[in-house]
Amino acid sequence: MAVFLVLGSVISLQFGAAFASQLFGQIGAPGATALRLGISALVLALVARPKIRQETIVLGLTLAGMNGTFYLALDRIPLGVAVTIEFLGPLGLAAVLSRRPRDFVWVGLALVGIVVLGVREYTGARLDLIGVALALFAAAFWACYVLAGRKVATAGLGIGGVAGASLIAAALTLPYGLSAAGATLFEPKVLLLGTFVALLASAIPYALEIKALRTLEAATFGVVLALEPAAAALAGALLLGQHLSLISLGGMALVIIAGVGAALRKAPAPRGTPAQRDADLVLPVPQ
């Protein structure tokens, strides 16, 4: 049962990202980032009292950077490809923290998959290099998010720390979002879709994960998370018409295999909140 809860979290998150990309034509990627983070922060603030500490400030910075660069990447490259490239962040961090040769092999396999993805995209043309670069920046921010989340977890800040970090991230992205979208950001239809995205990409995944992590082992959790690129490709195909080529799907499969291999290493069972999960497992849900 717990495995299906995490799988539901992964699917919800990626479909949320697909719906977010539909906002780009109306408010741009910066506007979609600000709207999603702002509504998510309000939802989390209703669940737990926000805690502002040095640790949450750093986590808020990484959340703003991760979401901002990822949504900008989505504006240029397919969702499945963007998530696959972004997955290099936590996977690479896992190898660095482990320092075991076997983990570096998984990173190498993932890099091969990324190179294969770079050959062709869903249209048969080469990938947009700026979009790839933005996805790589998002990967770096994702790795930083893991480290920052660990600090929040070990400080005992819990969901309140995540809520505080979300408020900081929202405050950082709102000015840029307003400059790009203006008053359109507050139109009823835009706000409705933004709320839908915030629920799919934040509230629902967090709720499902917290329930699943009470009984699920860390290794199993990581294996399910390694399916994120596949879930992203499915969401992109169904909602955005982004049908990937066989070459791209092959590259994505290599990254998924690498993620599963890295997750199968021995790790202590996760505890409590998504932030506490980061202290035990370095393959968390992003965005």
ZIBELGI-V95232 format. One record per residue. N is the residue number from 1. RES is the residue in three letters. PSI is psi in radians with two decimals (999 if undefined). Layout:
n->N res->RES psi->PSI
n->N res->RES psi->PSI
This chain:
n->1 res->MET psi->-0.75
n->2 res->ALA psi->-0.64
n->3 res->VAL psi->-0.71
n->4 res->PHE psi->-0.54
n->5 res->LEU psi->-0.77
n->6 res->VAL psi->-0.71
n->7 res->LEU psi->-0.70
n->8 res->GLY psi->-0.66
n->9 res->SER psi->-0.79
n->10 res->VAL psi->-0.82
n->11 res->ILE psi->-0.76
n->12 res->SER psi->-0.77
n->13 res->LEU psi->-0.80
n->14 res->GLN psi->-0.60
n->15 res->PHE psi->-0.56
n->16 res->GLY psi->-0.72
n->17 res->ALA psi->-0.64
n->18 res->ALA psi->-0.75
n->19 res->PHE psi->-0.62
n->20 res->ALA psi->-0.66
n->21 res->SER psi->-0.39
n->22 res->GLN psi->-0.26
n->23 res->LEU psi->-0.27
n->24 res->PHE psi->-0.66
n->25 res->GLY psi->-0.40
n->26 res->GLN psi->-0.74
n->27 res->ILE psi->0.07
n->28 res->GLY psi->2.91
n->29 res->ALA psi->-0.72
n->30 res->PRO psi->-0.71
n->31 res->GLY psi->-0.73
n->32 res->ALA psi->-0.68
n->33 res->THR psi->-0.85
n->34 res->ALA psi->-0.71
n->35 res->LEU psi->-0.82
n->36 res->ARG psi->-0.83
n->37 res->LEU psi->-0.66
n->38 res->GLY psi->-0.83
n->39 res->ILE psi->-0.68
n->40 res->SER psi->-0.72
n->41 res->ALA psi->-0.73
n->42 res->LEU psi->-0.72
n->43 res->VAL psi->-0.81
n->44 res->LEU psi->-0.60
n->45 res->ALA psi->-0.50
n->46 res->LEU psi->-0.50
n->47 res->VAL psi->-0.73
n->48 res->ALA psi->2.60
n->49 res->ARG psi->2.13
n->50 res->PRO psi->2.42
n->51 res->LYS psi->2.12
n->52 res->ILE psi->1.94
n->53 res->ARG psi->3.07
n->54 res->GLN psi->-0.69
n->55 res->GLU psi->-0.69
n->56 res->THR psi->-0.50
n->57 res->ILE psi->-0.79
n->58 res->VAL psi->-0.75
n->59 res->LEU psi->-0.68
n->60 res->GLY psi->-0.68
n->61 res->LEU psi->-0.76
n->62 res->THR psi->-0.63
n->63 res->LEU psi->-0.76
n->64 res->ALA psi->-0.80
n->65 res->GLY psi->-0.74
n->66 res->MET psi->-0.86
n->67 res->ASN psi->-0.70
n->68 res->GLY psi->-0.87
n->69 res->THR psi->-0.60
n->70 res->PHE psi->-0.77
n->71 res->TYR psi->-0.60
n->72 res->LEU psi->-0.64
n->73 res->ALA psi->-0.70
n->74 res->LEU psi->-0.43
n->75 res->ASP psi->-0.16
n->76 res->ARG psi->-0.49
n->77 res->ILE psi->2.78
n->78 res->PRO psi->2.65
n->79 res->LEU psi->-0.82
n->80 res->GLY psi->-0.69
n->81 res->VAL psi->-0.75
n->82 res->ALA psi->-0.78
n->83 res->VAL psi->-0.67
n->84 res->THR psi->-0.79
n->85 res->ILE psi->-0.74
n->86 res->GLU psi->-0.49
n->87 res->PHE psi->-0.31
n->88 res->LEU psi->-0.48
n->89 res->GLY psi->-1.11
n->90 res->PRO psi->-0.55
n->91 res->LEU psi->-0.77
n->92 res->GLY psi->-0.68
n->93 res->LEU psi->-0.66
n->94 res->ALA psi->-0.73
n->95 res->ALA psi->-0.72
n->96 res->VAL psi->-0.75
n->97 res->LEU psi->-0.58
n->98 res->SER psi->-0.78
n->99 res->ARG psi->0.41
n->100 res->ARG psi->2.39
n->101 res->PRO psi->-0.63
n->102 res->ARG psi->-0.64
n->103 res->ASP psi->-0.57
n->104 res->PHE psi->-0.49
n->105 res->VAL psi->-0.71
n->106 res->TRP psi->-0.69
n->107 res->VAL psi->-0.71
n->108 res->GLY psi->-0.72
n->109 res->LEU psi->-0.70
n->110 res->ALA psi->-0.67
n->111 res->LEU psi->-0.69
n->112 res->VAL psi->-0.74
n->113 res->GLY psi->-0.70
n->114 res->ILE psi->-0.70
n->115 res->VAL psi->-0.74
n->116 res->VAL psi->-0.72
n->117 res->LEU psi->-0.57
n->118 res->GLY psi->-0.26
n->119 res->VAL psi->-0.87
n->120 res->ARG psi->2.64
n->121 res->GLU psi->-2.89
n->122 res->TYR psi->-0.43
n->123 res->THR psi->-0.13
n->124 res->GLY psi->-0.08
n->125 res->ALA psi->3.00
n->126 res->ARG psi->2.65
n->127 res->LEU psi->2.60
n->128 res->ASP psi->2.07
n->129 res->LEU psi->-0.60
n->130 res->ILE psi->-0.72
n->131 res->GLY psi->-0.72
n->132 res->VAL psi->-0.76
n->133 res->ALA psi->-0.71
n->134 res->LEU psi->-0.68
n->135 res->ALA psi->-0.61
n->136 res->LEU psi->-0.67
n->137 res->PHE psi->-0.71
n->138 res->ALA psi->-0.64
n->139 res->ALA psi->-0.74
n->140 res->ALA psi->-0.72
n->141 res->PHE psi->-0.61
n->142 res->TRP psi->-0.73
n->143 res->ALA psi->-0.74
n->144 res->CYS psi->-0.62
n->145 res->TYR psi->-0.69
n->146 res->VAL psi->-0.82
n->147 res->LEU psi->-0.74
n->148 res->ALA psi->-0.67
n->149 res->GLY psi->-0.63
n->150 res->ARG psi->-0.72
n->151 res->LYS psi->-0.74
n->152 res->VAL psi->-0.70
n->153 res->ALA psi->-0.83
n->154 res->THR psi->-0.36
n->155 res->ALA psi->-0.08
n->156 res->GLY psi->0.48
n->157 res->LEU psi->-0.39
n->158 res->GLY psi->-2.61
n->159 res->ILE psi->-0.55
n->160 res->GLY psi->-0.64
n->161 res->GLY psi->-0.71
n->162 res->VAL psi->-0.70
n->163 res->ALA psi->-0.75
n->164 res->GLY psi->-0.74
n->165 res->ALA psi->-0.65
n->166 res->SER psi->-0.68
n->167 res->LEU psi->-0.71
n->168 res->ILE psi->-0.78
n->169 res->ALA psi->-0.72
n->170 res->ALA psi->-0.72
n->171 res->ALA psi->-0.59
n->172 res->LEU psi->-0.61
n->173 res->THR psi->-0.32
n->174 res->LEU psi->-0.79
n->175 res->PRO psi->-0.75
n->176 res->TYR psi->-0.69
n->177 res->GLY psi->-0.71
n->178 res->LEU psi->-0.68
n->179 res->SER psi->-0.52
n->180 res->ALA psi->-0.63
n->181 res->ALA psi->-0.48
n->182 res->GLY psi->-2.51
n->183 res->ALA psi->-0.31
n->184 res->THR psi->-0.46
n->185 res->LEU psi->-0.42
n->186 res->PHE psi->0.19
n->187 res->GLU psi->2.47
n->188 res->PRO psi->-0.79
n->189 res->LYS psi->-0.68
n->190 res->VAL psi->-0.76
n->191 res->LEU psi->-0.65
n->192 res->LEU psi->-0.82
n->193 res->LEU psi->-0.65
n->194 res->GLY psi->-0.67
n->195 res->THR psi->-0.70
n->196 res->PHE psi->-0.75
n->197 res->VAL psi->-0.77
n->198 res->ALA psi->-0.69
n->199 res->LEU psi->-0.79
n->200 res->LEU psi->-0.66
n->201 res->ALA psi->-0.20
n->202 res->SER psi->-1.17
n->203 res->ALA psi->-0.89
n->204 res->ILE psi->-0.84
n->205 res->PRO psi->-0.76
n->206 res->TYR psi->-0.78
n->207 res->ALA psi->-0.76
n->208 res->LEU psi->-0.72
n->209 res->GLU psi->-0.77
n->210 res->ILE psi->-0.70
n->211 res->LYS psi->-0.72
n->212 res->ALA psi->-0.66
n->213 res->LEU psi->-0.12
n->214 res->ARG psi->-0.46
n->215 res->THR psi->-0.27
n->216 res->LEU psi->2.37
n->217 res->GLU psi->2.64
n->218 res->ALA psi->-0.73
n->219 res->ALA psi->-0.77
n->220 res->THR psi->-0.70
n->221 res->PHE psi->-0.78
n->222 res->GLY psi->-0.64
n->223 res->VAL psi->-0.77
n->224 res->VAL psi->-0.70
n->225 res->LEU psi->-0.48
n->226 res->ALA psi->-0.22
n->227 res->LEU psi->0.00
n->228 res->GLU psi->-0.81
n->229 res->PRO psi->-0.65
n->230 res->ALA psi->-0.73
n->231 res->ALA psi->-0.66
n->232 res->ALA psi->-0.72
n->233 res->ALA psi->-0.69
n->234 res->LEU psi->-0.80
n->235 res->ALA psi->-0.71
n->236 res->GLY psi->-0.66
n->237 res->ALA psi->-0.74
n->238 res->LEU psi->-0.68
n->239 res->LEU psi->-0.46
n->240 res->LEU psi->-0.05
n->241 res->GLY psi->0.46
n->242 res->GLN psi->1.50
n->243 res->HIS psi->2.01
n->244 res->LEU psi->2.62
n->245 res->SER psi->2.90
n->246 res->LEU psi->-0.62
n->247 res->ILE psi->-0.78
n->248 res->SER psi->-0.71
n->249 res->LEU psi->-0.62
n->250 res->GLY psi->-0.75
n->251 res->GLY psi->-0.69
n->252 res->MET psi->-0.67
n->253 res->ALA psi->-0.66
n->254 res->LEU psi->-0.71
n->255 res->VAL psi->-0.69
n->256 res->ILE psi->-0.76
n->257 res->ILE psi->-0.73
n->258 res->ALA psi->-0.73
n->259 res->GLY psi->-0.73
n->260 res->VAL psi->-0.77
n->261 res->GLY psi->-0.74
n->262 res->ALA psi->-0.64
n->263 res->ALA psi->-0.40
n->264 res->LEU psi->-0.04
n->265 res->ARG psi->2.74
n->266 res->LYS psi->2.34
n->267 res->ALA psi->2.63
n->268 res->PRO psi->2.66
n->269 res->ALA psi->2.40
n->270 res->PRO psi->2.81
n->271 res->ARG psi->2.54
n->272 res->GLY psi->-2.13
n->273 res->THR psi->2.92
n->274 res->PRO psi->-0.63
n->275 res->ALA psi->-0.71
n->276 res->GLN psi->-0.58
n->277 res->ARG psi->-0.61
n->278 res->ASP psi->-0.43
n->279 res->ALA psi->-0.35
n->280 res->ASP psi->-0.50
n->281 res->LEU psi->2.26
n->282 res->VAL psi->0.57
n->283 res->LEU psi->1.09
n->284 res->PRO psi->2.95
n->285 res->VAL psi->2.35
n->286 res->PRO psi->-2.97
n->287 res->GLN psi->999
